[in-house]
């Protein structure tokens, strides 16, 4: 976990203690059963200090999980245009964001951890259910929202695996715009189109 | 690596030595640069004995990698019908095969290993390039064959991650036929349809 510099000498130690406690509790108990109070208790600080340093529980979660990008940035981009092209805009956003080496490191780290550690898998499930994908689908007001979030995550996680971890060619070397064009119809279908093939 | 019973006491030790050597060489050097002779050399046996126990280099590869199913079984199933439904038949085959606990264990094991070990990732790349997906695409005679194999693998690997490793609900609990129906149009597009969104 990366250290952050605080203004006073004691700050960074306190922040680290909060982040460590939060990381453990989110992973072991899940998001719902973790509270600012329980995190503060484990870190040995006042709950108000947790809020002072990190804001809401949601913001602390996003901080601890080291997301590759700020979920708050995705929605305005995805919905800046017509409904028929949300898949393409989401694909473009993801592939462009992952050109940044730090974003890519975080994304592959998250998926590698989720593949081997049940606690990290639980964190990623929470992310999928609460963050980017679920929020986009909620905003689209479609049926089968949870299934759509799962299918969307299957293609995005799979793309990260194939392109950045397995490095399957030529997919791994494809310019981001071309890779985005190739998966965009899949994302569009999972976002807005009927799911049943029959 | 599972032991196999041989007819003579020395057989299983020899088989194990060959499989260990083959596994190491396929992982470190890749399929092309590994030969029956180089495997036999490392295992300290005659190349003819390798062929006697395991058949061809290809058969030895499939044995060592512990594939979740025999690639030879997939093609007849996929092509037992019209071209417009190869995606559905592939999805049905995969989801049905993965209902078998041993097949699922092998598939998730392969993907977990590939996510964390570069050598396992290389093995999976070889599999994607040579086995199931590439063979199906070759048989379909379409353009961009390698990119299609990569995209196909991205959705299949991602589905295995989401359904069996991350266990995202309701995708994880969906009956295999429904899960197959949900991803079939994606597989169909990667197999036979134009890839460019624009």
Interface residues (C-beta under 8 A of the other chain):
Chain A: X88 X111 X112 X114 X115 X116 X121 X124 X125 X128 X129 X146 X147 X149 X150 X151 X153 X154 X155 X156 X157 X158 X159 X161 X162 X163 X165 X166 X167 X168 X169 X170 X171 X172 X174 X178 X180 X181 X182 X183 X184 X185 X186 X189 X195 X196 X197 X198
Chain B: X88 X111 X112 X114 X115 X116 X121 X124 X125 X128 X129 X146 X147 X149 X150 X151 X153 X154 X155 X156 X157 X158 X159 X161 X162 X163 X165 X166 X167 X168 X169 X170 X171 X172 X174 X178 X180 X181 X182 X183 X184 X185 X186 X189 X195 X196 X197 X198
